[in-house]
Structure formats: structure tokens, C-alpha cells
Amino acid sequence: MSHGHPSLTLATVTLDCRDARELAAFYQRLFPDWHVEAAEPEWVLMRPPGGGTGLAFQAERWYRPPVWPERDGGPHKMAHLELRVADLAAATAYAVSVGAVLAGQQPQEDVRVLLDPAGHPFCLFAE
């Protein structure tokens, strides 16, 4: 404990989805150096080499993909991933080649919004 508060470390970001193994397989293709640390029928945890914040995927039967861009009446995203890349065009092409879909609306010239197979938006941005 430091200065009256506990030490906190962000360990994992969990994405809800219909099929945890299917979504984990997509992110394994997107991050080929990452490894599966734990897997259950409805939950999968991945971590980068050397440790650090991981991604988990949790199957929920009620899951509905968010709508992008958001609009009234549709399920809104609660969070999204921001991925820094050296070459925006190459990273976008790679993400699409492993199963992402380029979103129909792009907010900025130097950012690309893509959707994972469960419909979660994620952004690629150039350094």
C-alpha cells in the first residue's frame, strides 16, 4: 500500500461474446505471439509474451454485438481496444486477412476502426 491506497495492476480486459473459443482464435491470429494461458468451455485467457495485460473472452448467451457507429435503439459498445501500429495500411490489411471487418464509417484519416468476429470495434492508429 502506498499513500493510503492499495497497489492496483490491470491484469486482464475481458470481452463478452457468444463463443469464447471462436473469438480467442481470432485474437490469436491477430496477435500470433500471444499464448493461451487458460481455457474453459466458456472462457479463454490470452497473454502477450513476457506477461502484461491479457485479453479474456467470456461466452454469454445473452450477448448481442454492439452497433457501430452507435445509434439510438442499438446496443452500444462499452469499451474498445486501441492498437498502435507502425504502418496503418499494412496493419489494416493484416487485421482483415485474419478475420476483422473494416467498419463502414471511419472517424479520422489516421485511425482505422475494425470489427472483430463478435462485432466489438477496435481501432488501429499510426505512431
N, C-alpha and C positions, 0 to 999 in steps of 0.2 A: 504494500500500500504506500502511496506517495501523496503527500499534501492532502490527506483526508479522503482520498478516493482510491478504489482498487485499480490495479493494472488490468486493462482490457485489451485483448487482441482479437481482431476479426479473423476467425478461423475458416468460415465457410459461408458462401452465398448459396441458398437453396432455391431452385426453380421448380414450381409446381408444373405438372404436365399430366397427360393421360397415360403415357407409357415411359417409365423412368429409364428402362434399358435402351429404348429407341433413341431417346433424347441424349443419353450419355454417349451412345455410339456416334451421334452427330458431333458432339463436342470432342470426342476422341479423334475424329477426323480433322476437326478444326485446329485442335491443339495436340498434334501427334506425339509430342514428347511427354505429355501428361500421363499419369498412370492411375488405374482404378485402385483405390485404397480399400474400399469396402463395397460389397454389392449384396443386396437382398432383392427379393422379387419386386418390391415396390419402391426401392430406394437405392441410389448409386452415388458414391462419393469419389471424386477425382481430385488429384493434387498435381501441381507443377513439380518438375524436377527440383530437388533441393528443399522442398517444403513450401510453405507460404499459404496464402488464402486459397482454399479449394472451391470447387463447384459441386453441389449435390443436386440430384434430380429426384423428386418425390412424386409418385403417381397418386393422383386424386381423381376419383370417379366423377366428381362434380366439375372438373376443370373445363373451362371454356377459353379459347385463345383470345388475347386482347385484340382490339381493333386499332390499326394504325393507318392513317392518322386518327387520333381519338375523335369521337363524335358522341353527341348525346344518344343514349339508348344502347350503346355497345359497351362491352366490358373494357375498362381502361387498364392500361399497363400500370403496375405498381412500382416497377423498377426496370432498369435496363442496364446492360453491360456497355462499357466504353472501352474499346480496344485500340491502343496506339499502334500505328503501323509506320514503316519506313516508306512504303510505296503504296499509295491508296488504290491505284488501278489494279496492281498485281494482287493485293490482299483481297480486294473485292472479287476479282475473278476466281481466286482460290476458294474463298468462302462459298461462292455459288457452286463451284465444282464439287464441294463436299456436301452439298445439300441445303445451303441457305438460299433464300429468295430475296432479291433486291426489292425493297419497298417501292410502291408506286409514287410516293411523294418523298422528295429529298429536300431537307431544310436548308442546307448550305453547300457551297461549292467544294469545300474541303472536308466534308463529312459524308459518309455513306451509311444509310440506315438499311439494315437487312433483317430478315425474319428467320428464326431457327425453325426446325420442323414442327415445333409445338406452337408457333406463332409469336414467341417472345421477340420483341425488337432488340437489336443490338447495333451499336454504332462503331464504325471504323473511322479513325481520324488520323491525319498525317502529322508526323512530328514537326 
